[in-house]
Amino acid sequence: MSKDKSIIQAIPFPPITDADNIDIKDIVAIQLRNAGTANVVLWMGAYTLEPKDTVSINVTEEGWATLDLSAPVLPVQFDTTPGPVKKLEYFVLRRHENNNNC
């Protein structure tokens, strides 16, 4: 049995405060937290995070193989009906090669 020589690293990003796309290519997982008062609208309205909501999404290699993504991005928009503050905090987990002989 071969030993996996990769590690998973958490990579934080600055908060998103206006409509944007998050690069989700080759991620293992992503955690998103609505830290504002506006609703966060993901995937063009398919999912909504209300203020203070948090969601984690994990992706397996098999899952990536079945996704049909022309551009591996997560579209983020804001609905300011409940409040004016737009702030989405997030980090991703990515797999990296471990070059240490631990």
ABEGO torsion letter per residue (X at the ends): XBBBABBBBBBBBBBBABBBBBBABGBABBBBBBABABBBBBGGGABBBBBGBBBBBBBBAAAAAABBBABBBBBBBBBAAAEABBBBBBBBBBBBBBABBX
